């Protein structure tokens, strides 16, 4: 019996099967965490007015709030700037979601950076509830990128 790559009395076939199961679980976990990009995009559309109903009490985007507060001197371009920025935010989140579902770790890191910067704007606007929602998404995307990182490292348990 070969003792290399065998732990706690497992045969080589059992070890390989466990490793394949671990990799499948990590991939499923990262895809589940990538789905939170789509949830964030939906909430962003709900909080920015891209949908017929606007609920910005619980969900808001700090950059859009800052533009709403300081963007009045834009005059006639103000509505286009607001909806254009909201649509761009939505497209970026959807793109990161599709990239994250395809197993791209950079998508999770990009989402974390995007929302961390937006959290600074939320602190300036004193939107604490939206700050907490952003923190939740950053946590989910951290878990997703960690799962993809552990996917490439053999024999790492992630719990």
TAMO-V913315 format. One record per residue. N is the residue number from 1. RES is the residue in one letter. SS is DSSP state (A for helix, B for strand, O for the rest). PHI is phi in whole degrees, 0 to 359 (none if undefined). NEAR is the number of other ideal C-beta (glycine too) atoms within 8 Angstrom. Layout:
BEGIN
((N RES SS PHI NEAR) (N RES SS PHI NEAR))
END
This chain:
BEGIN
((1 X O none 4) (2 X O 277 6) (3 X O 263 4) (4 X O 287 4) (5 X O 65 6) (6 X O 242 11) (7 X O 233 6) (8 X O 55 3) (9 X O 80 4) (10 X O 275 9) (11 X O 282 7) (12 X A 296 9) (13 X A 293 6) (14 X A 295 8) (15 X A 297 12) (16 X A 296 8) (17 X A 294 8) (18 X A 296 9) (19 X A 294 10) (20 X A 295 8) (21 X A 294 8) (22 X A 298 9) (23 X A 295 9) (24 X A 295 8) (25 X A 295 8) (26 X A 294 13) (27 X A 294 11) (28 X A 295 8) (29 X A 294 12) (30 X A 292 16) (31 X A 292 10) (32 X A 296 8) (33 X A 291 14) (34 X A 291 13) (35 X A 296 10) (36 X A 291 11) (37 X A 297 15) (38 X A 290 10) (39 X A 295 8) (40 X A 296 12) (41 X A 295 12) (42 X A 296 8) (43 X A 292 10) (44 X A 295 15) (45 X A 295 11) (46 X A 290 12) (47 X A 273 14) (48 X A 255 15) (49 X O 95 9) (50 X O 286 10) (51 X O 262 7) (52 X O 299 2) (53 X O 253 5) (54 X O 243 8) (55 X O 235 8) (56 X O 255 9) (57 X O 285 5) (58 X O 269 8) (59 X O 234 11) (60 X O 208 12) (61 X O 253 12) (62 X A 299 16) (63 X A 295 10) (64 X A 289 13) (65 X A 296 13) (66 X A 296 12) (67 X A 296 11) (68 X A 295 8) (69 X A 279 7) (70 X A 253 7) (71 X A 269 11) (72 X A 301 5) (73 X A 294 5) (74 X A 291 8) (75 X A 68 5) (76 X A 290 5) (77 X A 280 7) (78 X A 304 10) (79 X A 296 7) (80 X A 294 7) (81 X A 294 11) (82 X A 295 14) (83 X A 289 10) (84 X A 294 8) (85 X A 294 11) (86 X A 295 15) (87 X A 293 9) (88 X A 295 8) (89 X A 300 13) (90 X A 296 13) (91 X A 295 8) (92 X A 297 9) (93 X A 296 14) (94 X A 294 11) (95 X A 297 8) (96 X A 295 14) (97 X A 296 14) (98 X A 293 8) (99 X A 293 10) (100 X A 295 18) (101 X A 293 9) (102 X O 275 6) (103 X O 93 9) (104 X O 271 8) (105 X A 292 9) (106 X A 299 7) (107 X A 296 13) (108 X A 293 18) (109 X A 295 10) (110 X A 297 9) (111 X A 295 16) (112 X A 295 12) (113 X A 294 8) (114 X A 302 10) (115 X A 284 13) (116 X A 294 9) (117 X A 295 8) (118 X A 292 12) (119 X A 295 13) (120 X A 296 9) (121 X A 295 12) (122 X A 294 15) (123 X A 294 9) (124 X A 295 8) (125 X O 266 11) (126 X O 56 5) (127 X O 258 10) (128 X A 287 7) (129 X A 295 8) (130 X A 295 14) (131 X A 299 11) (132 X A 294 8) (133 X A 295 11) (134 X A 298 12) (135 X A 297 9) (136 X A 299 8) (137 X A 294 12) (138 X A 298 13) (139 X A 297 8) (140 X A 297 10) (141 X A 287 17) (142 X A 296 10) (143 X A 298 10) (144 X A 294 16) (145 X A 290 13) (146 X A 292 9) (147 X A 296 14) (148 X A 291 13) (149 X A 293 9) (150 X A 290 10) (151 X A 296 11) (152 X O 270 5) (153 X O 258 7) (154 X O 289 4) (155 X O 75 5) (156 X O 265 6) (157 X O 268 5) (158 X O 242 8) (159 X O 213 2))
END
